[in-house]
Amino acid sequence: MAHILRLGSVSKSFGAFDLLTDVNISVEEGARLGIVGANGCGKTTLLKIMAGIEEYDKGSIYLAPFTDIEYLDQMPMKASPLTLMEEMLTVFEPLIKMEEEIRALEHRMEGSYDEELLTRYGELSEKFGELGGYRYMSDIRGVLTGLSFTQQEYDKPVSVMSGGERTRAALGKMLLKKPRLMLLDEPTNHLDLNAIRFLEGYIKASSSTFIVVSHDRYFLDEICTDITEIEQRSALNFRGNYSDYRSKKTQLNDIMEKHYTLQQREIKRLQGIIDELKSFNREKSVRAARSKEKQLERIKLVTSPFRQSKMHVTFSAQRQSGNDVVKAEALTKSFDGETLFSSLNLDIKRGQRVGIIGPNGCGKTTLLKIIAGMERADEGEVTLGSKVCVGYYDQNVSRIHGEKDVLTDVYDDFPYMDLGEIRNVLGAFLFKGDDVFKKCSSLSGGEKARVMLAKLMLGHDNLLLLDEPTNHLDTDSKEILEDALDEYDATVIFVSHDRYFINSVATNVLSFEDGGVNLYEGGYDDYLSEKERLKELARLKEEGLTKPLTKTAQEKSYKKEKEARKESSRIRERMKEIEKEITLFEEEIAILEEKMGLPETYKDPTLAKEISSRYEELKENIDLLFAEWDELSQ
């Protein structure tokens, strides 16, 4: 397939700091490339270089002829005096002018016959239809609805919109333009789950090429055909979606680690021989030492896998709560005369990890604050169970005081702790050395999130209320947080748009829907499956094709389906593990085959026997793994 974009050895520096070095990327027409990497590694800069917004220092960029590019920045669209609908209509100005000409021709032809006007009218009408003139208003409404804009907002001036709304509006304009190449920087940041799912469907159905920078792993899994990781200032390219990339990257690191270890062992062995030969101080020994030194010089050094510093998080409760943790009865809350929720009931037990989902503005954060005691409900009440102590993570990081440095800010919250102990904890959250004296006001979003998590960890509470905890975290930090919450033996209630995070952490999903809330068992995928099952059941019931199931039968059916999904998931994971084990065994076999041909091996019967024995053992293991894989795939 033809390439629409190619980067050849592209480099970018800022002063003496090299941000990107020898970046090589090839993007095929129609591909959907996801760019991932740690915060600050240069992903946004790379996207701007591709868009022609940012200059690059070295290398070359090829862009296919007649390629129109649209770039979606993380920053919101500039304030505009136009309304939302007027802003969308600017995309179709040529069509609108054509439509005006068609109406003018119709007016001129009224009551008289003019063949020339009729011909012009026919040609223009046909062209208008081919260019989508009869459906552009429908396209606009479809995109705006998909991006969670209501019809009442169509006449809202862009100038009074929030930053998130303007970013959604900018995304809407881009999708309506349908350029050949779209560059999106964190497009899901201001979207609710329904809007994200709409965007995924749009991208998968589009013939355009997409290059996306995102920390949303579920989104990358859904849309990507390729992944590029920016690591150590360069690019690693992988085929497949995010999960494929993670699997291949793990295998690559394991292989690199093994090769690096074996090579270092070989270098050490050769150096030992050289030192021993030189110690004899005889001409023959010196010549042999020189020969070995040349052999050592010819070795092409294998690089050790890059290991980025990662934060360490461990949540533990100082004391155990009672079994009943949160009980809410008939909660009602309104803002400015608009009801967020009414007659809401909750019953959360110890050990549950409940993910709250729903459209923007439905009251998710408000519910969390009512549970935390930070806001009051208009009606109803919340009761916390015996010995429940609450830790709250605010998505706006308001518990961090800008005028203080990091160390002082944490110490003021935990004055009974030793400063050295606090420094150790901050070190675990990647605040090393003088980093602890940084002013909180100068911290990045990711750094503020790490300070908040450090405070949360030090609180040792048994009920954690988390409002969008992954918003400012890079991928590695998200996975570390997921593992920490999985091992936490108390209760968690969290609001999140991160479906990958919900799948990894949640034991239940609380969904705001149809004016109320419903609690589902399992993670996000389980929630989707149950919604589909209920939808299908409702359809069959409406068509009279099935009798309504009793509540007991519904519960049995749900449990059976859930167990089947778990077993299917377990089988897929095991097959992936087998594939990984086979790859590692085959790599080791290749190394052993290489060793078998070396003179030092066949001259040493003991070593040759050891290598041969290990070789046969690996072959047998691979046969067994292939047999297990074949059985699982049936």
ABEGO torsion letter per residue (X at the ends): XBBABBBBGBBBBBEABBABBGBBBBBBBGBBBBBBEBBGAGAAAAAAAAAGABBBABEBBBBBBGBBBBBBBABBBBBBABBAAAAAAAAAAAAAAAAAAAAAAAAAABGBBBAAAAAAAAAAAAAAAAAGAAAAAAAAAAAAAAAGBBAAAAABBAAABBAAAAAAAAAAAAAAAGBABBBBBGAAAABBAAAAAAAAAAAAABABBBBBBBABAAAAAAABABBBBBBGGBBBBBBEBAAAAAAAAAAAAAAAAAAAAAAAAAAAAAAAAAAAAAAAGBAAAAAAAAAAAAAAAABBBBBBBBBBBBBBBBBBBABBBBABABBBBGBBBBBGGBBABBGBBBBBBBGBBBBBBEBBGAGAAAAAAAAAGABBBABEBBBBBBGBBBBBBBAAGAABBAABBAAAAAAAABAABBAAAAAAAAAAAGBBEAAAABBAAABBAAAAAAAAAAAAAAAGBABBBBBGAAAABBAAAAAAAAAAAAABABBBBBBBABAAAAAAABABBBBBBGGBBBBBBEBAAAAAAAAAAAAAAAAAAAAGABBBBBAAAAAAAAAAAAAAAAAAAAAAAAAAAAAAAAAAAAAAAAAAAAAAABAAAAABAAAAAAAAAAAAAAAAAAAAAAAAAAAAAX
